[in-house]
Amino acid sequence: MNKIGIKLFLSFLCMAALTVGLLWVIQAGLMKDSYLKSRVNSVAQAVYQAALSDSADRESLQEEYNISIIAFNQDGSLQSSPQGIPMMGMMVKACQAMIPGQIDGSAQLVSPMGSMVRYALLGYPAKGGGYLFAIISLADADEASRILRTQLWLITVILLLAASLLAIVLARLFSRPIRAVTGAARELAAGRLNVELPVKSKDEIGELTVALNDLSVQLQKTDNLRKELIANVSHELKAPLAVIQGYAETVRDVTWPNEEKRTQQLNMVSEEASRLSRVVADIMNYSKLQAGVESVSVAEFPVCPVLDGILEKFALIAAAKKITIAMDCAEQQILFDRDKFEQVINNLLHNAINHADAESAIKVAVRPLDGISRISIANIGENIPPDELTRIWDRYYRAQNVREDLRLGTGLGLAIVKSILEKHQVAFGVSSENRETVFWFDTCPPRK
């Protein structure tokens, strides 16, 4: 048995020992003389009534209560006594010694030498003078006490044995899931993250097991994200770095004297460097959102001026593909983190321009909806297959029908949008049919 098992075993055993100890205190201590007192009190009441009555039937009283009654005169001399009183002379002297100071109904215990039997003496003043004494044998009370102690010892042994067995069973029962959780925690610490413990109870130990299983799942997700992030980052950075290095070496070794080729190749280097910066920025933004480093600060602001400013920045990019951007926005206030709102719109517009047909139109709309606003961005182009509509939000995922010239994005734009919208706890979605793809999301509800 391990340490926790030993502690639990000793705890249960101590509780059993405490219970037995209390039983001894109550039975052998507090209730030791309860039967004796009950017997003396019942006899005392009957003898007292007989002492006050001239017509009391003392013979019947002796038979009913199994006692002996002795009467004394006023001067203490013996008046009458029944036949067969054991140790008659000693009992008479003991009664006379109680006259008159202890004639108040209090019992005096007498134990004759050479005898194992105790007696209780009760005395009351008799009506018309004299005294009436009752001699009570306590043999039955002492025998009952002896039997009780014997039974108590037997009960003690049985209880301690049963408690020991129960303590062993309970200690193993309670310590087993704790040992399992400890072992699982060591597995996690050693890097073996595929840990799942069966939940066999709904108590605190069960909750601890569930928490550890959840921790295992989250650690596996984090580990998978780390591996995927490393793999994708290395893949995403490899291409622009190779292009930058290739063109830089070409300019240095070959085309430096040729101004036209040099300018063209340096432009390519600049474009790849810009793309590399975007990749790094997207990776950093996504990592911060997933790690919870960046918090959301919701505030109220007018939506139309913000959208106007964003669309102005995309005007040249859209014009290069002969794409127009139209906005339908009714002046209104929305509740959102403004910086995150701009980031969402930027990413969705980048995505819309990249996948829109040349000489088509992108529509940006803001519509009121049950106390909130719904923002949508629609473009004309290839439809997203229905089975990919939910997967396009995943990091580094690209639809299979994306043209090769559009596969140079970072693959994190929509994943960043999803993370931001989930942190705001708002609804969002996408539809794609009849060559029109619409991304939409709701704003935060007004504060109460």
HELIX and SHEET records of a PDB file:
HELIX    1   1 LYS A    3  TRP A   24  1                                  22    
HELIX    2   2 VAL A   25  LEU A   30  3                                   6    
HELIX    3   3 SER A   34  ALA A   51  1                                  18    
HELIX    4   4 ARG A   58  TYR A   65  1                                   8    
HELIX    5   5 MET A   88  ALA A   97  1                                  10    
HELIX    6   6 ALA A  139  ALA A  189  1                                  51    
HELIX    7   7 GLU A  204  THR A  250  1                                  47    
HELIX    8   8 VAL A  251  THR A  255  3                                   5    
HELIX    9   9 GLU A  259  ALA A  291  1                                  33    
HELIX   10  10 VAL A  303  ALA A  320  1                                  18    
HELIX   11  11 ARG A  338  HIS A  355  1                                  18    
HELIX   12  12 PRO A  386  GLU A  388  5                                   3    
HELIX   13  13 ARG A  391  TRP A  393  5                                   3    
HELIX   14  14 GLU A  404  LEU A  406  5                                   3    
HELIX   15  15 GLY A  413  HIS A  424  1                                  12    
SHEET    1   A 5 LEU A  78  SER A  80  0                                        
SHEET    2   A 5 ILE A  67  PHE A  72 -1                                        
SHEET    3   A 5 TYR A 131  SER A 137 -1                                        
SHEET    4   A 5 TYR A 119  PRO A 125 -1                                        
SHEET    5   A 5 GLN A 108  VAL A 110 -1                                        
SHEET    1   B 2 ALA A 299  PRO A 302  0                                        
SHEET    2   B 2 GLN A 333  PHE A 336 -1                                        
SHEET    1   C 5 THR A 324  CYS A 329  0                                        
SHEET    2   C 5 ALA A 361  LEU A 369  1                                        
SHEET    3   C 5 ILE A 372  ILE A 380 -1                                        
SHEET    4   C 5 GLU A 436  ASP A 442 -1                                        
SHEET    5   C 5 PHE A 428  GLU A 433 -1                                        
END                                                                             
